[in-house]
Amino acid sequence: MFDLVRSNRRMMQVILALIILPFAFWGVESYVRNVGAENDAAVVGGSKISPQEFQAALRDQQEKMRPMLGAGADPAALDSREVREAVLESLVNQRLLALHAVKTHMTVSDAHLVDYIRSVPGLQENGQFSKERYEALVANQGMSKEMFEARLRQDLAVQEMVAPIAGAGLGSASATVWVAAQLQERTIAEAQIKPEQFTGEVKLPADAARTYYDGHQKEFETREQVKAEFVVLSQAVLSEQVAVSDDEVKARYQAQQDRYTRNEERRASHILVLAAKGAPDAEKAAAKAKAEDILAQVRKAPGDFAKLAQQHSQDPGSAKQGGDLQWFPRDGRMVKPFEDAVFGLKENQISDLVVTDYGFHIIRVTGIRPGGTRPLEQVKAEIAAELKGQAAAKKYAESADALTNTVYEQSDSLKPAADKLKLAIRQSEWLPRGGTLPPPFNHPKLQSALFSDDVLKNKRNTEAVEVSPNTLVAARVVEHRPGALRPFEEVRADIERKLARDEAAKLAAAKGRDLLARLEKGEGTELRWGETRKVTRVQAPMLAPEAVKAIFSAPAGKLPAYVGTALPSGAFGLYRVSAVAEAGAPAQTAANAMRQQYARTAAEEEFNGWLAGLRERYGVKVNKAVLDAKDR
Amino acid sequence: MAVYDLEEQEQLDEIKTWWKQYGNLITWIVTAVAVALAGWQGWNWWQRNQAAQAASLYGALQVATMKGDFKQVRDAAGELIEKYPGTSYAGLAALMAAKVQAETGDAKNAKAQLGWAAEKADDPGVRDLARLRLATLLADEKAFDEALKQLAAEPSSHFAARFQELRGDILLGQGKAAEARTAYENAIARHDGARQGDALRGKAYRDILQVKLETAIAGGDGK
């Protein structure tokens, strides 16, 4: 065999070269690629976004949204299809930009990267770049310096690529047209033709209601509904089942005596004259003399203790508070001689000079909280509740499996499970399919289980669903009302009212159009116009959007101009435009703000257009499955 | 040398004849593939290298933009476009420089930058955007015909609404309300087409188009 190799060296070389070539050009990767799973969240031009990445981004987004929605928010709102779509969309866009930067060889020079890092304010100390802070930041992100810099380099490259594209706002012609339109002021008067005037004239054919009913059956369908019975297993339910004896409470009380014992605490103020331990004797003597002098003053006027402390005390922390040191127990946090003095005094008593390593203290005790053990009677309820909670938690852990198994194994009734675990079987109200349901049926998993074929048709139990932490619910359908068409007689009156209203509105509109035609011809009408007033597009109180649209589409060339439109209320609105004025100088500030608004909107439109172009160029495949909220 | 048994000897001979017949061809093919691959890698390397050099100029351009150093902006953008016209940076630099120049009243240079990018930038999106911005500058100067000429060629569908909008603005400026109306109607149709099924996205922009359409209607017969 080896001889074969040796005698055909040239051929072997060629074969070897063939094997080596892919390594040389594409690395080992070319042999191990295509291992990835098929369930990626999205594929952007060959670059995959994994489900894990998607989940992480979704969690981030949910964390950001939670405080905005407030504490009582429905958790389902955080996990809706819209949220998921938005998160995936933004991941895809990020990936698209990064991919484009790589494919077009966009990068950031080392010098630029260094400049950027040095300029981040958070990384500076006293205006100077701090290497320590930088390293701490990098470590904090759980990355190596190389990874961090590569990531940053990519982000910067994308930023710099995007800046000139998203930075429209060049030129003013387009903005001006819009801003002028927004601020244009039109002087108008309104006259409404109300449908109520025509109710008397409405004549409906006898079978009109019936015809409408037959043609719009969807509107008269009631939803499918069920009544369910259900059991709830939770710690709260279980804690009512467990009994705690007095002996157990007593045993816990004795075992954890120190939890219910509090040490004596005292509050004291002091005046300190500094005299360090190693200071020369002369200095010490001077300090002592000064302290004695202060002591004499304190004794003379004990009420001035706080003032004297502020003046003389050399303990900077407490001097401002009049020497006050707050409450403290006898646990060694104060130096020994000081502590002994404090706990040897009576309330409001003033000490003699106390010598510590700091110097000379004059101490006054300002409060005493005696220590002691709270009697059993006082803490009994507290301990009992705690013991019950613990027992219930333990019992829950044992019962959860039992419930899950029993409702599954004996799936034709909830009774075995309820008996076994001593749970009450509760009844629900009528629950409409696809409607907003009361708890616990508002949990999506329980809701869909309740209306599944197995439960609805085969009358089985649902599985036990964890509707909130440590709360399991199992349910079964006891009564079922299929969706039905409400009988004609029941809805007839409603339909007739609606048809009459619609008909009256039609008559009002016809009358309105007739009047409008006469107005345009310059003929007189009996119309009573409302007050004449000035409106702009952005400030048009009491006008429906339809009316605003009509008013500002009225030709400005020949005034007065008349326009009319049907309004959502059923009335027909007629408008007389008697003057058109462009915005004056006072509106200048508003105009500037609007220009910026226009620039932003146009820039967004252009950027989105450019992104859509990239999308087309590289190809984006989205896995629709990840958009559906699954088990939570 | 070892002695082969007959069968092995036969096999060897077969392989040798086969090699004699095809060996040359295979060697050539392998060499050609290797050279092509090396060339491809080399081309990539060269592009990366060009991009890296362009990147540092682009960085300088950004710094100059932030500082408001207009001479430096012009020089950096000019050098970038001249030396590295094949890189993506060239088009972006033209857009960036044009914006600074337009804002400081140097419309002449701004138009030159945009004109270059509209023709030569490597990214089709950048080419369209440059054309749109060039037309905006021309419209500001009331050079309406030239502006319309810039907008004449159909852009990629993603920018069609913006192009039609600007056409409408220009026509309105020329007093051709009826034609402007058609342009705005087209803009709205193109915008709706591009945002199919997503009512919320781009709504602010659609509202702007709607207001402009109403203005064009009011400038005409009001029907």
Interface residues (C-beta under 8 A of the other chain):
Chain A: D3 L4 S7 N8 R10 M11 V14 A17 L18 L21 F25 T104 H105 M106 T107 V108 S109 A111 H112 A157 E160 M161 A163 P164 I165 G167 A168 G169 L170 G171 S172 A173 S174 V177 W178 A180 A181 Q182 R537 K549 F552 S553 A554 P555 A556 G557 A561 V563 Y598 T601 A602 E604 E605 E606 N608 G609 W610 A612 G613 L614
Chain B: M1 A2 Y4 E8 L12 I15 K16 W19 G23 I26 T27 V30 V33 A34 L37 Q41 Q47 R48 Q50 A51 A52 A55 S56 Y58 G59 Q62 T87 S88 Y89 L92 A93 L95 M96 A98 K99 A102 E103 A110 D122 D123 P124 G125 V126 L129 L132 R133 T136 L137 A139 D140 S156 H158 F159 A161 R162 E165 L166 G168 D169 I170 L172 G173 A194 R201 G202 A204 Y205 I208 V211 K212 E214 T215 I217 A218 G219 G220 D221 G222
